[in-house]
Amino acid sequence: MDENQEMKRFADRLWDYFKPKIEELTRSNIWYFRAQVTRVAANGKITIQRAFDKEIALPYVSSMENAAVGTQVTVFVLGSSMTNAVIVGDGTLSNL
């Protein structure tokens, strides 16, 4: 048996075990991340993208209304769902 395949199966089984536990622990958490503006504000949302993620349009606080394409922003999330996310400031966390 190939050692790499065996290790992958082992890692997959570990992930299957830990994934629900991690999701449960993070469900009630508050977290934040930086992202880049890819489309300016329209219809109450700004479109952003994190590295290696798809674009997503999120609501924003009024002070972010004029964020330009390419600007780094900070996104605040309640729980584990991006439906509970809002763009709260520019990408420098000291401004929160």
Long-range contacts (C-beta under 8 A, 24 or more apart in sequence): 23-80, 26-79, 26-80, 27-79, 27-80, 28-79, 29-79, 29-80, 30-76, 30-77, 30-78, 30-79, 31-77, 32-74, 32-75, 32-76, 32-77, 32-88, 32-93, 33-74, 33-75, 33-77, 34-72, 34-73, 34-74, 34-75, 34-91, 35-72, 35-73, 35-75, 36-70, 36-71, 36-72, 36-73, 37-67, 37-68, 37-69, 37-70, 37-71, 37-72, 37-73, 38-69, 39-69, 40-66, 40-67, 40-68, 40-69, 41-65, 41-66, 41-67, 46-73, 46-87, 48-73, 48-75, 48-87, 56-82, 56-85, 58-82, 58-85, 58-86, 58-87, 59-86, 59-87, 60-86, 60-87, 60-88, 61-86, 61-87, 61-88, 61-89, 63-89, 64-88, 64-89, 64-90
